[in-house]
Amino acid sequence: MAKFYLFFFCMISFSAFAQRKHSKTSMFPSYDGLVMAGYQGWFRGVGDGASEGWGHYASSGRVDSNHIHIDLWPDVSEYEKTYPTTIKNADGTSARLFSSWDASTTDVHFKWMKEYGIDGVFMQRFFSTIRTPQDRKKANVILRHALTASKKYGRAIAVMYDLSGIKANGEDCSVIIEDWKQLVDSLKITSQGNDQTYLYHHQKPLVAIWGLGFPDRLYNIRNIGIEKLIDFLKNDPKYGGCAVLLGVPTYFRELNVDCLPDPYLHKLIRSVDIVMPWMVQRFTPLLQAENERYLVQVKADIAWCKTNKVDYVPCIYPGFSWYNLGKTEFGGAPPLGQIPRQKGKFYWDQISMDIKAGVSMLYVAMFDEMDEGTAIFKCTNTPPSGNFKLLDYEGMPTDHYLWLTGKAGEMLRGKIPCTTQMPERK
């Protein structure tokens, strides 16, 4: 009789899996051992076909001294397509920018990932960009490019939903449910064979949801249908069977400082597979004993996660700056380079502390985020000048942070010793 029930249970499990629309596995069956970065893909150029002007480069569609948003200027020497601005380089030529709308741009970025040993990216999918079928159609353009490039270069790819755009007017996560369905059906995002590049975790497609527990969000996490979304992703007979990652505040354990004091957040975390606390701006090399404080924080996070049976991935970043964006949109001007990079030392300190603490995976914020000065991709040391301010890479090679991120992966996987000493290029 016991054998019969075991057989019956296995048949039900197999039947449920067979009805789901995902391939059984992937080239990347687990996040463990990988270094993944966040990928915005939101930069636009005048004339790129997106009809969005200078999206995310500037406000009011004008890349000039009074409207520029970015704090870093990209090194555009390897892009197939670039677009001229009214800003001038030192030699008098027009400073040019790329557009994420172009497939050739995405191709270059994934080529760099392969060249430097970065495992892949989470494609950021903002709530405000998926509200309607027309919105989703437009958002799919960048994602299609990324899927193509991920296959070409053998890099992992996953979707990260950012809840930031949910309005306090009754909107809920049902929009994300509809979006995930159309990604599975129309883009076949998780059903391209067992050698596909979509990131799995413990043999399940991994879907990330970011933005729970932050006090500055307009929405109440108790009434946006987040439990329904998590249940759908994990248990729906057709579109479920997924692993779920939640992006939460740094101090999620204590439910204070940067986190809402609502224990409901802990209930949500316990229902998913991975938790990722957002560390950007929470640590700085300008304070003494910051490495020790960071190490204590990560070790305590790991211990909490083990007790609560959820995996843990720390969020690392190379530095932070919000000067031009803060000046143009919110008035006043935060310091340029307010969390300095120290030529990569700050970044490497986090990496080495995480690995020393025993983490098994890393999340990098971000691959291409120039608005907040956290980008790790190639940015120039000779940005255009004018009556505005920009950072550079402090004379380090433009690929310095790509190279360091690849080294982080080697150290995470034990291919090189764990050391606080930043590696030197030969």
C-alpha positions in Angstrom: 0.0 0.0 0.0 2.9 2.4 0.9 4.4 1.8 -2.6 1.0 2.5 -4.2 0.7 5.9 -2.4 4.3 6.8 -3.3 3.6 5.9 -7.0 0.4 7.9 -6.9 2.1 10.9 -5.4 4.9 10.8 -8.0 2.4 10.5 -10.8 0.5 13.6 -9.5 3.8 15.5 -9.2 4.9 14.5 -12.7 1.5 15.4 -14.1 1.6 18.8 -12.5 5.0 19.5 -13.9 4.1 18.2 -17.3 1.2 20.7 -17.5 3.5 23.7 -16.7 4.9 25.7 -19.6 8.5 25.8 -18.4 11.4 23.6 -19.6 12.6 21.2 -17.0 15.9 22.9 -16.4 18.4 25.4 -17.8 22.1 26.0 -18.5 21.9 27.7 -15.1 20.0 25.4 -12.8 20.8 27.3 -9.6 21.8 30.8 -8.5 24.4 29.3 -6.2 28.0 30.1 -7.3 26.9 32.9 -9.6 27.4 36.7 -9.8 24.4 38.4 -11.3 23.9 42.1 -11.9 20.8 44.3 -12.2 20.3 45.6 -15.7 18.1 48.7 -16.3 18.1 48.9 -20.1 16.2 52.2 -19.8 18.4 54.6 -21.7 17.0 56.1 -24.9 18.4 58.4 -27.6 16.8 60.9 -30.0 16.3 59.1 -33.3 16.5 55.5 -32.0 12.9 54.6 -32.9 11.6 54.5 -29.4 10.1 58.0 -29.6 11.1 58.6 -25.9 13.7 61.3 -26.5 16.7 61.2 -24.2 15.1 58.8 -21.8 16.9 58.6 -18.4 19.9 60.6 -19.7 18.1 63.9 -19.0 14.9 65.6 -18.0 12.7 67.5 -20.5 14.3 65.6 -23.3 17.4 67.8 -23.3 20.9 66.6 -22.7 22.5 69.8 -21.7 24.0 71.5 -18.7 20.7 72.2 -17.0 18.9 68.9 -17.6 21.4 66.1 -17.5 20.6 63.2 -15.1 23.6 60.9 -15.3 26.7 61.2 -13.0 28.8 58.9 -15.3 29.3 59.2 -19.0 29.5 55.9 -20.9 32.6 54.9 -22.9 30.8 54.6 -26.3 33.8 53.6 -28.4 32.6 50.0 -28.9 28.9 50.7 -29.8 27.7 50.2 -33.3 25.1 53.0 -33.0 25.4 56.2 -31.0 23.5 59.5 -31.0 25.0 63.1 -30.9 24.1 65.5 -28.1 24.5 69.3 -27.9 27.3 68.8 -25.3 30.8 69.0 -26.7 33.9 67.0 -26.0 37.2 68.7 -25.3 38.1 68.5 -29.0 34.9 70.2 -30.0 33.1 67.2 -31.4 29.6 66.3 -30.2 29.5 64.0 -27.2 27.5 60.9 -28.1 25.4 58.4 -26.2 24.0 54.9 -26.8 20.4 53.8 -26.7 19.3 50.6 -24.9 16.6 50.4 -27.5 19.1 49.2 -30.1 19.8 45.4 -30.2 23.4 46.2 -31.0 23.7 47.9 -27.6 22.4 44.9 -25.7 24.7 42.7 -27.7 27.8 44.7 -26.7 26.8 44.5 -23.0 26.3 40.7 -23.0 29.6 40.4 -25.0 31.3 42.2 -22.1 29.7 39.9 -19.6 31.1 36.9 -21.3 34.5 38.5 -21.9 34.9 39.4 -18.2 33.2 36.3 -16.7 30.1 37.9 -15.3 27.4 35.2 -15.1 24.4 37.3 -16.2 21.8 39.8 -15.3 18.3 40.4 -13.8 16.3 42.4 -16.3 14.6 45.2 -14.4 10.9 45.2 -15.2 9.2 48.2 -13.6 5.5 48.2 -12.7 4.9 51.4 -14.5 6.1 49.9 -17.8 3.8 46.8 -17.8 0.4 48.3 -16.8 -1.2 47.8 -20.2 -0.7 45.4 -23.1 0.8 48.3 -25.1 3.2 49.1 -22.3 4.2 45.4 -22.1 4.7 45.3 -25.9 7.2 48.1 -25.6 8.9 46.7 -22.5 9.4 43.4 -24.4 11.7 45.0 -27.0 14.6 45.3 -24.6 13.9 41.9 -23.1 13.8 40.2 -26.5 17.2 41.7 -27.3 18.6 40.4 -24.0 17.2 36.9 -24.5 18.9 36.8 -27.9 22.2 38.1 -26.5 22.1 35.8 -23.5 21.9 32.8 -25.9 24.6 34.1 -28.1 27.0 34.6 -25.3 25.9 32.0 -22.8 24.9 34.4 -20.0 22.1 33.8 -17.5 19.1 36.0 -17.6 16.1 36.4 -15.2 13.2 38.9 -14.7 13.1 41.2 -11.7 9.8 43.0 -11.1 10.2 46.4 -9.4 7.1 47.4 -7.5 8.0 51.0 -7.1 5.5 52.3 -9.6 2.4 50.9 -7.9 0.0 53.7 -7.1 -1.9 54.1 -3.9 -5.2 53.9 -5.7 -6.1 50.3 -5.5 -3.5 49.0 -8.0 -2.2 45.5 -7.1 0.1 42.8 -8.3 -2.4 41.3 -10.7 -0.7 43.3 -13.4 2.5 41.3 -12.8 0.6 38.0 -13.0 -0.7 39.0 -16.5 2.8 40.1 -17.5 4.4 36.9 -16.4 1.8 34.9 -18.4 2.5 36.8 -21.6 6.3 36.5 -21.1 5.9 32.7 -20.8 3.4 32.5 -23.7 4.7 35.0 -26.2 8.4 35.3 -25.4 8.7 31.6 -24.4 11.0 33.0 -21.7 11.3 29.7 -19.7 10.5 27.1 -22.4 13.4 27.2 -24.8 14.8 23.8 -24.0 16.9 22.4 -21.2 19.9 24.3 -22.5 18.1 27.7 -22.3 19.7 30.6 -20.5 16.9 31.6 -18.2 18.2 31.4 -14.6 16.7 28.7 -12.4 17.2 28.1 -8.7 17.0 24.6 -7.4 15.7 23.6 -10.8 12.9 26.2 -10.9 12.7 29.4 -13.0 13.7 32.2 -10.7 11.5 35.4 -10.6 12.5 38.4 -8.5 10.2 40.9 -6.9 11.8 44.0 -5.6 10.4 46.7 -3.3 8.8 45.2 -0.2 9.1 46.9 3.2 10.5 50.3 2.1 8.8 53.2 4.0 9.0 55.6 1.1 6.8 53.6 -1.2 3.2 54.8 -1.8 1.7 51.3 -1.5 0.8 49.2 1.5 2.3 45.8 1.2 -0.7 44.3 3.0 -3.2 45.3 0.3 -1.4 44.9 -3.1 -2.1 41.2 -3.4 1.6 40.2 -2.9 0.6 36.8 -1.3 -1.6 36.0 -4.3 1.4 36.8 -6.7 3.8 34.7 -4.7 1.3 31.8 -4.6 0.7 32.2 -8.4 4.4 32.1 -9.2 5.0 29.1 -7.0 1.9 27.0 -7.4 -0.1 27.9 -10.6 -0.6 24.7 -12.6 0.5 26.3 -15.9 2.7 29.3 -15.1 3.9 28.4 -11.6 6.5 26.1 -10.3 8.9 29.0 -10.0 11.4 30.0 -7.3 10.9 33.6 -5.9 13.4 36.2 -4.8 12.3 39.1 -2.7 14.2 42.4 -2.6 13.8 44.0 0.8 15.4 46.8 2.9 18.8 46.3 4.5 17.4 46.1 8.1 14.6 43.6 7.3 15.6 41.5 10.3 15.0 44.2 12.9 12.1 45.8 11.0 13.6 49.3 11.6 15.9 52.0 10.3 15.2 51.7 6.5 12.4 49.1 6.9 8.7 49.3 7.8 8.0 48.0 11.3 5.6 45.4 10.0 6.1 41.7 10.9 4.0 40.8 7.8 7.3 41.3 5.8 8.8 38.3 7.7 5.8 36.2 6.7 6.3 37.0 3.1 10.1 36.3 3.2 9.5 32.9 4.8 7.2 32.0 1.9 9.8 32.5 -0.8 13.2 31.0 -1.8 15.7 33.8 -1.7 15.9 37.2 0.1 18.1 40.0 -1.1 18.5 43.1 1.2 19.1 46.3 -0.7 22.5 47.6 0.6 23.0 50.7 -1.7 23.7 53.8 0.4 23.7 51.9 3.6 27.4 51.5 3.9 30.2 53.9 3.0 34.0 53.7 3.1 34.1 57.2 4.7 33.3 55.7 8.2 35.8 53.8 10.3 35.4 50.1 10.9 32.8 49.9 8.1 34.0 46.6 6.9 33.5 45.1 10.3 30.0 46.5 10.6 29.2 45.2 7.1 30.6 41.7 8.0 28.5 41.6 11.2 25.4 42.5 9.2 25.9 39.9 6.6 26.7 37.1 9.0 23.6 37.9 11.0 21.5 38.0 7.8 22.8 34.5 6.9 22.0 33.1 10.3 18.5 34.5 10.2 17.9 33.1 6.8 19.2 29.6 7.9 16.8 29.7 10.8 13.9 30.7 8.6 14.8 28.3 5.7 15.3 30.9 3.0 18.4 31.4 0.9 20.3 34.7 1.0 22.0 36.9 -1.6 23.8 40.1 -0.6 23.6 43.2 -2.8 27.0 44.9 -3.5 27.7 48.1 -5.3 30.8 50.0 -6.5 29.9 53.4 -5.2 27.0 55.9 -5.3 26.3 59.3 -6.7 23.0 61.2 -7.2 24.3 64.7 -8.0 22.7 65.6 -11.4 19.5 63.6 -10.9 19.0 65.1 -7.4 19.7 68.6 -8.7 17.4 68.5 -11.8 14.4 66.7 -10.3 14.3 67.3 -6.6 16.1 70.6 -6.0 19.4 71.0 -4.2 22.4 68.9 -5.1 23.6 65.9 -3.1 27.4 65.6 -3.1 29.0 64.3 -6.3 30.3 60.8 -5.6 28.9 60.9 -2.1 29.9 57.2 -1.6 33.3 57.1 -3.3 34.6 54.2 -5.2 38.2 54.4 -4.1 39.3 53.0 -7.4 37.5 49.8 -6.7 38.5 49.2 -3.1 35.1 49.9 -1.6 33.6 47.4 -4.1 36.2 44.7 -3.4 35.8 45.2 0.4 32.1 44.2 0.1 32.9 41.2 -2.1 35.6 39.9 0.2 33.5 40.4 3.3 30.5 38.6 1.8 32.6 35.6 0.7 34.3 35.6 4.1 30.9 35.4 5.7 30.0 32.4 3.6 27.6 33.6 0.9 27.0 31.4 -2.1 25.8 34.0 -4.6 26.1 37.7 -5.3 23.9 40.5 -6.7 25.5 43.6 -8.2 23.7 46.9 -8.3 24.0 47.7 -11.2 25.4 46.9 -14.6 24.3 50.1 -16.4 23.0 52.5 -13.8 24.5 55.8 -14.6 21.8 58.0 -13.0 22.9 56.9 -9.5 26.5 56.3 -10.3 26.5 52.6 -9.5 27.3 51.3 -13.0 30.0 48.7 -13.5 30.1 48.7 -17.3 32.5 50.9 -19.3 32.4 54.5 -18.4 34.9 57.1 -19.6 37.7 58.9 -17.8 37.3 61.8 -20.1 33.7 62.9 -19.9 32.5 66.0 -21.7 32.8 69.2 -19.8 30.6 72.2 -19.2 28.7 74.0 -16.4 27.8 70.6 -15.0 29.7 67.9 -13.1 30.4 64.3 -13.9 32.4 61.5 -12.3 35.0 59.4 -14.0 36.7 56.1 -13.1 39.5 57.8 -11.2 42.0 57.0 -14.0 41.3 53.2 -13.8 40.7 51.4 -17.1 37.1 51.8 -18.3 36.6 48.0 -17.9 38.0 48.0 -14.3 34.7 47.2 -12.6 33.7 44.6 -15.2 37.1 42.9 -14.5 36.7 43.1 -10.7 33.2 41.6 -11.0 34.6 38.7 -13.0 37.3 38.2 -10.3 34.5 38.3 -7.7 33.0 35.3 -9.4 36.3 33.4 -9.4 36.7 34.1 -5.7 33.1 33.1 -4.9 33.7 29.7 -6.7 37.1 29.1 -5.0 39.2 29.5 -8.1 41.2 32.2 -6.5 41.8 32.6 -2.7 39.5 34.8 -0.7 41.4 38.0 0.1 40.7 41.5 1.1 43.5 42.7 -1.1 42.1 43.9 -4.4 43.7 41.9 -7.2 46.1 43.6 -9.6 45.9 43.1 -13.4 49.0 41.6 -15.0 
